[in-house]
Amino acid sequence: MRKRSLAMVYELAKRDRRVVFIGSDLSPGTLPELKRHCPERYFMEGIAEANVIGMAAGMAMEGLLPYVNTIATFITRRCYEQVAIDLCLHDLPVRLIGNGGGYVYAPLGPTHQAIEDIAIMRALPNMTVTAVCDADEIARLMDASLDWPHPIYIRLAKGGDPIISREERGFAIGKAINMIDDERGRSDVLLIATGVATTQALRAAERLAAEGVRCRLLHLHTIKPLDRRALLDAASATDLVVTVEEHSLIGGLGSAVIEALVDEGLGGLPRVKRLGIPDKFANHYGSQSALMAHWGLDTAGIVRAVHDARGGLRS
Amino acid sequence: MKEAMAFTYATDLERVKAQPLDERSRYLRGLIFRAIEKGGRGHIGPALSIVEIIRVLYDDILRQRPAEPKWPGRDRFILSKGHGCLALYAVLADKGYFPAQELDRFCHFDGILGGHPEVIVPGVEACTGALGHGLPVGIGMALAARIQGRDSRIVVLMGDGEINEGSVWEAAACADKHGLGNLTAIIDYNRMQSAGSVYEIQNMEPLADKWTSFGFQVSECNGHDVEELRAALGAAVRQPAKRARLVLCHTVKGKGIPSAENNPSWHHKSDLTEEVRQAIRGASG
């Protein structure tokens, strides 16, 4: 996903002279084509995120379109005030590409695990927050980012993730995608997911469908602005909503969904179960998939949670 | 004891303290006092130390069109020490960027002039107030000018307390790396930060040596002497260079109100007692 996103920066730079790339001490050989063909728009800066964000803001104030890339924790936590003031207060079209959202850097420990990035980025006025599900979808997001007039946080996954998105379903920033085409009408359970958690949710939906449970799956690649219309339409036609995210249960996708449902005052709210990371730093290493399974964010965990919740509904 | 930690400079600091203010400087301070009286508050000391710096920039150095604040060919000025905004507002009002009557609505609910400057104000390039943001943004503007083939010059004014912030030094290293000859940083060296003397709170000396070692071409001047400022800022901003410049302006916090000078309790006032109002009126007279 990361490789594809950077390849897209080069494509966009060829297409649009406003596009500038700024990395913060990334691996050698990052974006060699851009460096070779457009050296004046290629910046590999030091380990200095506050400066990098301010620099991107100054460029954007002059009409450039900076794509900034480093590890997700560093581009969110480390320079939060710069993101808030320099980018969001000025509402500038800077793109923050965060490597390793969620547990991608599981072996590297909590310093490198972006488990609250969606929450803190979502809290900033003017910020758009995205977490696509695969490499094909990142290409669509990058394409759409060229003309989006606000700052965007782009949460990346690991790379090599299974491709589940489909071009025919379309893509627009802020528009939810229905991932199960043949499911119409009322459902037993509505799964709502973001990022690569959508892949786990899709597998869970297939397993549940095989058991005769009517499932719908809404993929929210854009957590902010939230597609309230699609969410409310789907939530008003189900008995159970289950949100799935590789993120803290505080302030992420599940929180955004509940806020929207409550704000819109749906008559008779469906039961909502949120799956995510508890209010804890990881105390294991291993792999992303192992940590996701540890908190029940894998296919089996989602199926189990749906069973439990539906059991609760019946009793 | 802490004052003794100050490094010696070529500028005569006694002359800085005694520097008389000419009619224009007194007039601009009058605009600041008007906003403070009407707004009932303000960062007084930090504005009064930079009046001459900003006045000279706008009168003599920067290429600007007040009737066309977004003119692409303009030079950019960022007041990184945003809390000194009253001095900027006074100069911008005087230059006609907005009607002087706006000063009467300083910090009012429906005014455009807040306690820290925002881009809603004609002539303000960047929202500042949180410290340590201006130099990185200025670097971005300087690089953009290079990419876009413009000869705009970028000037960033920082406080001597502000440079405690780590982001300033991240930016200083970056400016050197890119050889930004179109960037000038200015430090308002009044030797006082909010809590007291900069030598007590966080000594940054040797200041000129620090900036020199970070790759800046450093000069200094009396920040209240208009002629010295014209020469120092003119040389720094206008002369072609391969490196970023830094002008260390020796100033007096609260300059122009005798009881406020070098008095940390005048850093910010939100309750204008009769005594404070009298001191301001006395200075205005």
Chai-1 contact restraints between the chains, C-beta under 6 A:
chainA,res_idxA,chainB,res_idxB,connection_type,confidence,min_distance_angstrom,max_distance_angstrom,comment,restraint_id
A,E40,B,I147,contact,1.0,0.0,6.0,A-B,restraint_1
A,A48,B,E170,contact,1.0,0.0,6.0,A-B,restraint_2
A,A50,B,S167,contact,1.0,0.0,6.0,A-B,restraint_3
A,A50,B,E170,contact,1.0,0.0,6.0,A-B,restraint_4
A,N51,B,P136,contact,1.0,0.0,6.0,A-B,restraint_5
A,N51,B,S167,contact,1.0,0.0,6.0,A-B,restraint_6
A,N51,B,E170,contact,1.0,0.0,6.0,A-B,restraint_7
A,N51,B,A171,contact,1.0,0.0,6.0,A-B,restraint_8
A,N51,B,C174,contact,1.0,0.0,6.0,A-B,restraint_9
A,G54,B,H133,contact,1.0,0.0,6.0,A-B,restraint_10
A,G54,B,P136,contact,1.0,0.0,6.0,A-B,restraint_11
A,G54,B,V137,contact,1.0,0.0,6.0,A-B,restraint_12
A,M55,B,P136,contact,1.0,0.0,6.0,A-B,restraint_13
A,M55,B,I139,contact,1.0,0.0,6.0,A-B,restraint_14
A,M55,B,G140,contact,1.0,0.0,6.0,A-B,restraint_15
A,A57,B,V137,contact,1.0,0.0,6.0,A-B,restraint_16
A,A57,B,G140,contact,1.0,0.0,6.0,A-B,restraint_17
A,G58,B,V137,contact,1.0,0.0,6.0,A-B,restraint_18
A,G58,B,G140,contact,1.0,0.0,6.0,A-B,restraint_19
A,G58,B,M141,contact,1.0,0.0,6.0,A-B,restraint_20
A,M59,B,G140,contact,1.0,0.0,6.0,A-B,restraint_21
A,M59,B,A144,contact,1.0,0.0,6.0,A-B,restraint_22
A,E62,B,M141,contact,1.0,0.0,6.0,A-B,restraint_23
A,E62,B,A144,contact,1.0,0.0,6.0,A-B,restraint_24
A,L64,B,A144,contact,1.0,0.0,6.0,A-B,restraint_25
A,E81,B,A130,contact,1.0,0.0,6.0,A-B,restraint_26
A,I85,B,A130,contact,1.0,0.0,6.0,A-B,restraint_27
A,D86,B,H133,contact,1.0,0.0,6.0,A-B,restraint_28
A,L89,B,C127,contact,1.0,0.0,6.0,A-B,restraint_29
